[in-house]
Amino acid sequence: MDADVSATFSSALSPSFVTEEEAWSSSPSSTTTTISDVSSDDYFSSSTAMPPPLDIKSFGVLDYAVFVGLLAMSALIGVYFAFFAKQKQNTTQEYLMGGKTMGVFPISMSLIASYISGVSSLGVPAEVYTYGTQYGLVLAAEICVCLSVAYVFMPVFYNLQLTSVYKYLELRYDQKVRLLLSGISIVSMVLYIPLMIYVPALAFSHVSGVNIYVTSPVICAVCIFYTSLGGLKAVVWADTVQSFSMLAGVVVVCIMGTIGAGSMANVFEKNYKSGRLEFFNMDLNPLVRHTFWTVFIGNFFMGLFHCAASQAILQRCLALPTLKKARRAVLSLAFGISCFVVLFVYTGMVIYANHHECDPVKSKKIRKSDQILPYLVMQFGDKIPGLPGLFIAGIFSASLSSMSTLLNAATAMILEDFIKPWSGIKMSEKQASTILKFIVLILGIICTALVLVVDRLGAIIQVSRSLTGISAGPSLGIFILGLLTPWMNAKGALVGGIVGFIVSAWVSVGAQMSIAKKWLRFPIKPVTLEGCSHLTGINHTSLTFGTAINTHIPEHDDVFWLYRVSYLYYTLIGFITMGIVGMIVSYFTGFENVETLDRNLLCKISHRLLPKKISTDHPEPTEIKLLEKEKEEEKTDNLS
């Protein structure tokens, strides 16, 4: 879900707002001015004018206490598992897999917390406020993703007992394919982590006045501390605590927002009248930004990438002792995602219901659209002391859980996919554990530095999000076609993946350039300044911005049609390209020999595609053989 949301809000997090001078520069002297074609570019565009201070209250002592308390609790969890727990984190099995003794409940909560980032917490409500509720159908896509992972793909990975999901690619194809995708994934994680910290740090700096250069390093330091010391167990239990903080903050905001709007009926009525309440736009036109099909299909394929081919998801599920419990954890993830999506969508509706007469961005009460939720929270601060602190703590909880998850996953991949194969050194468990902690520290320092780069340049946001969209489709194709089809060979996977990356990059970059040049735009939902009593000296009666149109509008005749396709289809474009090219290359270079292919590398539904004599055999899983061989070698070394 994070990657989908990140693609959605790439333009919303770095720009600012349309100034009053810009809004009324073309207005005649009449009492009524309606601007019905203001696009998202205009709504989120930067202004060279210095914006005024935010019209919100600042943090109080109780807010700081709640916020600092959460950070301290996360740090103490790391200290406990590092120094006081019975089982110390001094082996790779303990550090990366939790000794395979974790329970379903903490793993489920960790999956939910790591899947919902601070970008989602702030981004989805802003999306609903700006563009409507159609994106809420991501819920249906995510449920289908979790069911597919639990019953189709998870049995394969659990049976193989892989520490790194990319080791599967070496077993199914060869080492080149493994290193290609593992390297791309690590770079993508390192670029995305700063974004997840920057977004809530920016919100915190606006509500508290604390400089982002102070906030970001402190937050990153806490995450690096408990992740490096406590390993997977610390990450999982910290995620569990943080998930409750997230849930509490969002629920309280929904309740207070509903009360502020008068009732739940009023919330739905106001959103319905503005055209925001829509879920079943069945338009098949791929140029429409959000429809039932673009949201469901696009998010289904992106969700598969983040679950079926995810180091973070796999690592947690393998920390459970049985496949049955791993499935329960994945199904619990579906339930948790559903709860948060419903809450986030309703929060966006609540925001509009409370500000339907005076848009905070257009009226310059806030500088950026992603501040709209913190702005609402601060308005309720006097009624519920500590609410702003709880809410900001919840936003940071989402970011901390995602950051710790990605750090832990990237660390495992670096060790298993690069250091061990390339170093040629046989290291002890204690040495490997020390190296893992050192890698977490180095990656954490790099990510902290990049947070500051994000604040200065802003371009890193688009780089990281474009990289996610570009890599998702081809990577998913290599994994899924390897799991589902026995004919794809290593050359087909490698060439198909590279061509898929190129095509995805071409479409994504081309679309971004067209939008930057204002050759493409998509309008926002209606907002108004009719009720802005604080605006004086300007006749703003019936001044309305926005439209109900929900498609890219070409502003230039030379815009290529693929650049106008909904961004949610980028993953599908990469996936299809990789599949077609991969199969063609596999055909001309010779399909994989299904007679010798290990059936444990394929999903059960694909076994019927194998020859009968192969499908009736039951060889031991490839990776289990390798693990047993390594254990025998260790025993021999210890005896000698």
N, C-alpha and C positions, 0 to 999 in steps of 0.2 A: 504494500500500500504506500510506503514511503516514497518509493521511486516514482509512482504514478503522480502522487501529490507534488513531488519535487518538480516533475516536468510541468505540472499545471501552474505552479507559482514561480517559475523562473524569472518572469518579468515583474512579479509583485514584491519581491524581497529587496531588490536593489533600487528601484525607482522611488519617486516621491509622490507628488500630486500636481493637479492643475491649479495654478494660482487664480485668485479672483480676477486679476487683470486679464488673464488668458480666457477665463470663462465668460467674461462680459465684454471682451474687446470688440467683438463683432455685433454686440447687442444694440438694437435701435433704441430710441428713447421711449418706446412704448412700454406699457406696464406689464406686458406678458411676453416672455421669451422662452421658447421651447427648443431645446437642442436634442433632437431625437437620434442623432447618429454618432454620438460621442463613443469612441471605442475604448477598449482596454488600454491601448497605447496612450491615449489621452488621459485616461483615469489614473494610470500608474506612472505617467511620464514625470521626469525630474524637472525641477524648477531651479533656476539660477538665483531666485530671490531667497533671502534668508527667512526660513519659516519661523513663526512665533513659537513661544514655549507651549508645551502641551497643556490643554485645559483639563488636567487631572490632578488629583491629590498625590502626595508622595508617600513612600513607605513609612510606617510607624515602627515603634520598638517591637511590638508583638509580631509584626510581619517579618522583621529581620530574625526574630527568635525562631519562628517556624521554619524559615528558609535555611538558616544556619543549622538548625536541629537536624534537618533531613540530610544535609551534607555530612554532618558529624556522624550520623547513624551509618551512612554508607561506608565511611572511612573505618569505623569501628568493626564493621563486618569483615573487612579485609584483614584487619589486625587479628581478629579472632581466629580466622581460618589459617592465618600464617603462623601464629605463635601459640594459640591456646587450644585449638581443636586436637582431638586424639590423633587423627590422621593428618600428618603434615603434607604440605604441597611440594614434596621433594622428588616426585617422579612425574614423567610425562602422562602416565595413566591418570594420576590424581589431578595434575594441573590442568589437563585438557579435557578429561572425560569424567572428572569427579569420582574416580574410582568405580564407576558404573554402579553406584549405590544411591543415586539421587531418587527422590520420590516424584510421583506424577504431579502433585500440586505445585511445588516450587518450579519445576521445569515448565509446566503450563503457564504459570504466571510470568516466568522469565521470557517465554516465547511471545506472550502478549505484549509485555513491556518493551521488548526489543523491536517488535514489529511496528509499534506505534511510536514514532519519534516526535520531537518537539515541532518539527516542520509540519507534521500531520495535525498536531494539536492546535497550532495557530493557522495552518493553511486551509484545512477543510472548512472551518467556519467562515473564513474570508472568502473562499470559493463560493459557498452557498449564498452569502450576502451579496456577492458581486455578480454571479452568473446563474444562481438558482440551484435547486435541489437535485437536478438530473444526475450529478456525480454520485449521489447516494446509492445508486444501483451497483456501485463497487462492492456493496455488501453481498449481493448474489454471486458475483464473480469470485470473491474471496472464499465463500463457502464451498463452491465447486472446486476451487483450487485445493483446499484442505482435504476434501474427500478424495480427490485424485491422488494427492501425496500419500495419504494414510493407507489407501488400499491398492494403489498401483505401483508407486515408486519407492515408498519407504521400505517395503519388504526386501527389495534388492539391496539397498544400501545397508540395512540392518544385518542382513545375512552375510554381507562381505566384511562388516565391522571395520570400516575405513576411518582412520583418524582425519584424513583429508579427503574431501569429496572429489578433489581433482585427481586423486590416485586412481579413481574409477576410470578416468580418461586414458590413463596409461595401460590399464588392464584391458580396456575395450578397444583402444586404438593403439597409440604408442606414446613415447615420452614427449615428442614434439607438440602434440595436441595438448597434453597435460600442461606443459610449461607455458604455452601460448595463453590459454584461458586463465591459468593460475596467476600469471603475471599481470594480465589485464585486470583481473578481479582485485588484486592487492592494490594496484594503483587507483582503481575506482574507489575502493574503501578509504584510502588515505585522503583522497580529494573530497569525499563526501562527509567524512567525520567533522572537518572544520565547519561545514555548513550547518550541521545539526547543533553545534555548540553556538555558532554565531547568531542564529535566529532567536533563540530564547535569551541569549546574552544581550542582544539588541533591545528586546522587549524589557528586560530587567533594568537596563541602563536608563530607559525612558521613564519607568515608573519609580525608580529609586534615586536616580541622579548619579549612580556609581558609574565611573568610566568603564567602557567595554574593555579597555586594555588592562584593567584590574580584574574585572569579572571573569573573563575568558581563561586566563592562566590559572586562576584559583580553582575554577570548576574542572578544568582539564587535569590539574594536579591531583584533585581528589579522586577522579576517575582512574588516573594512571596508578595512584597509590593502592587502591583496593583491588584493582585488576591484576597488577603485577605481583602483589603479595599473596592474595587469596586464590588465584586461579579461577577455574570455572565455578566452584562452589560459592566463592565470594560474589562473583558476577550474578549467579542465579538468585541467591538470597537477597542481594542488594536490589535486583530487578523486582523481586517479589514485594519488598517494602515500597519501592518506588511506584509500582503499579497501583497500589492502594492510594498513594498520594495523588497520582494522576486522576484516578476515578473519583476521589473525594472532591478535588478541585472542580472538575467538569460538572459533576452532579449539583454542587452548590450553586455554580454559575447558572445552570439551567433552571433551577428552582427560583433563584432570585430574579432572573430575567423574565420568567413567566409571571411572577408576581408584579414586576415592573410594567409588563405589558397589559396587565389586567386579568388575564386568564389564558389557558392554553388555546381556547377557542379563538381568542383575539389574535394570538400568534399565527395560527393557521389562516385566519381570515385575511390578515394584512399581507401575508406572503402570497396568498392565492390571488388577491386583487392586483398585486404588482407583477404577476406572471412568474414568480419564483418557484411556485409549487408545481413541479413537473417531474414525473418519473418514467413515463411511457411514451416518449417521443419516438415513434417507430419509423421515422424517416430513414431510408436506406442510403441516403446520400452520404458518402464518406467525407465530404467536405464540411459537413455540419460538425461543429466542435464537440458537442456532447449530445448523443442520442442513446436510446436503449442499446443499440448494437455497438456503437463505439465504446461506450463505458463498459459493457459486459465483456465483449470480445477482447478489447484492448487490455483491460485489467486482468482478464483470465490468463492471457499469455504472459503479461508482466508478473502476475502473481506466481505462476509456475516457475518463472526464472528465479524468483526470490524464495521459493520454498523447495521445489523439486531439485534445484541445482544450487542450494544454499549451504555454505559451510556452517553458518551460524545455526540454522535449523537442524542440520544433520548432527552437528556436534552435541547439541542438547539432547536430541532424541536417543543418540547412542549412549548417553550417560545413564539411561534407564536400563534396568536389568533384563527386560523382556520386550519382544516386538509388540505384544498386546498393550503394554503400558506406553510404548512409543506412539502407537496409534491413538490412544486415549489423549495423549498430550497434544497431538496435532489436531484432533477433533475439538479439544478444549480451546485451541488457538482460534478455530472458526467461531466458537461462541464468544470469545473475548473480543475479537475483531468486530463482530456484529454489534456488540454492546457499545463499543467506542464509536463506531461509524454512526450509529443511530444518535448517540449523544452529540457528536461533532456536528452532524447535519442539523439537529434541532437547535444547537447553540447558534449556528449561523442564522436560523430563522428567528431566534430570540433577539439576536443583535438587530436585525432589520425591524422587528416589531417595536423595539425600543427607540430606534432612530429613523423611523420611516419618514418623518417630516423634516429631518435635518441631517443630511449625510455628513459624518465627521470628517471625511477626507476633503470633500469639496468646500466645506465650511472652514477648513484649516484648523480644526480642533486637534487633529492628529496629522503627522507628517506622511505616514505610509499606511497602506491598507492592512499590512500584517500587524499593525498596532491596534486594530479595531477591537479585538477581543480583550487585550489588557486594558484598553480604555474603558470598556464596559465594566470590567471587574473593579477598577479603581473607583468607579461611580458608586459601587455598592460597598466600598470599604468602610464607610461610616456606620452602615447598618449592621455589618458583621465584622467586628474587629478580628484581624488576622486572616481574613479572606484573601486579600491580595498576596500575602505571604504564602498561603496555602496554594493558591493558583499558580504563582510563579514557580514555587517548589515543584508542583506537578508537571509544569512544562519542562523544567530542568530535569526532572526525574525521567521523563520520556527520552530526553537527549542523553542523559548519563547512561541509561540502560542500553540505548542503541550504540553509543560510543564504546562502552565496555564490551558489548557483544562483538562488534566489528574488530576491536583491538585483539580480543581473544581469538577470534576466527583467523584474522590475518597473521597472527603469531604462529598459529598451528600450520598454516599454509606455507609460511616462509621456512619453518623448520623442516616440515615433511617434504615439500616440493622442491626446495632449493638447497638448503644447508646440508641435509643428510645425503642426498644423491650426489651433490657436487663436491663436498668436502673430502669424501672417501675416508673419513675418520670415524672409527667405531667409538662412540661416546657412551659413558655410563648414564644411568637415569638421573643421577644428581647433576651431572654436567649439562644434560639436556634441559633439565628444569631451570638451571641457572641461566642458560642461554635464552630460554623462553622469557624469563623475567626481564632480561636485558633488552630483548627485542621489543617488548611492551613499552619499556622506558623510552627507547629510541623513537618508536613510532609515535608515542604520545607527545614527545618534544616536537617532532615534525608537524603533527596535527595542530599543536598549540601555536606554533609559528605561523601556520597557514591561516588560522583564525584571524590573526592580525593582518595578514595579506588580504583576506576577504574584506575586512573593514576599510582598507585603504583603496583597493582596486575595484572590488566588486566583480570583476570578470571571472574570478575563480568559481563563482556560483554557477555561471552558465557553462563553464568548462566541466565542472563536476557532474552537473545534471545532464549535459549533452553526452558525456561519456557513458553515463548509466543507460540512457536511451539507445545509444549507438551499440553498446556491447550486449544488451539484454537479448535481442532477437537471435543473433548468430550463436551466442553462447547457449541459449535454450535449445536451439536446433541441434547443436552438437550433442548435448546431453540426451534430449528426448528421442532423437532418431537413433542414438546409440542404444537406448533402453528398449525402444519399440520395434526397431527393424534390424534384422540380422545381416543385411546386405551392405550397409554403409561401411566403407573401409577407412583406414587412417588418412590416405591421400584425399579422399572425398571430403572427410571431415575438416581437414586442414585448409584445402582450397576453398571449399564452401564457406567455411568460417571467415576467411580473409575477404572473400568477395562480399559476403553478407555485411561485414564491418564497413567496407567501402561504400556499399549502397546505402546503408543506414546513415553513415556520416554525411554522405552527399545530400540525402533528403533532409536530415535534421539541420545541418549547417545552412543549406539553401533556404529552408523555411525561416530560420532565425535571421538570416541576412535580409530576406524580403520583409520581415516584420520590422527589423531595425531601420530599413529604408522607408518604412510606412507604405510599402506596396501591398501589404496584407494587414488586415485588422479584424477583430471580432468585437462587437459591441457588448457593453455591460447591460445588466438589468436596470430598470428605471430607478433613479435616486432623485431626491428633490431637496431644495433649500427653502421651501415654503415656510417651514416652522422655525427657521433659524433667527430667533429674536435677538441674538447677540450681534448680528450683522447690521450695522447702522449706516445710513447715508447711501444705501444702494436699494433700488427697487427690485426685490427678488420675488415678487408675487408670481406664483405658478412656474418658477424657474425649475425645469426638470431636465435631467440628463439620462440618457440610456434608451434602450429599445428592447423589444421582445425577440428580435432576430438573434439566432444562435449559430451563425455560420461565418466562415472566413469571407470577407468581402474584398474582391480584387480591386486594387486601386491603380493597377498597371497592366497593360495588355500583354506584356511579355512574361508574366509570372507563370512558371511551369506548373502544370496541374498537380504534380506530386507534392509540391511545396504547400499546396492548399489542403492536403489531406489532414484529417484530425490527428493531432500529436499522439493520441492514444493508439493509433495504428502503426506507429514507428516500430514497435517490437514485432508486430505481425509481419511487417514488410521485411525486416531482417531475418525473421524465422523462415518465411517462404523462400526468400532468396537463397539462404544457406541450404535449405532442403533440396531445392531444384538443382542448384549447381553441384552440391555434394553427391547427389544420386547420379548425375550425368558423369561426373569425374570417376565415381566408383564403378560405373558401367564400363567406361573405356579403359580403366586400369585394372579391372577384374574385381567383381564383388567379393566381399568377405567370404571365406570358406566356412559355410555353415556346418560342415561335417566336423570341424575341429573347434568351432566356437564354443566357449564355456557357457552353458545354458544359464548359469547363475548370474551372468552379466546382463540378462534380458528380463523384462517383466514377464510374469506368468502368462499374460494374455498373448504374448508373442511366441510362446513355446510351440504353439500349433503351426507356426511357420517353419519350424525346424523339422528335419527328417525324423521319422518315428524312432529309429534306433538311437537318435541323439536325445529326443525328448523323453524317452523312457529311462534313460540312465540317470543316476543321481551322484555325480562326482562331487567331491567336497569343494566348497567355495574356494576360488583362487586365492583370495587374500588370507583366508584362514590357514591355508597351506603355508603361505609365506610367514605368517605370524608364528606358527608352530615350529618352522625351521629356525626362526630367529631365537625362539625360546630355548630350543635344543642347543644352539650355539652358545647362548648365555650360560646355560648350565655347565657346558663343557669348559668354558672359560673360568667359571667360578671354581670348579673342581680342580682345574690345573693351577 
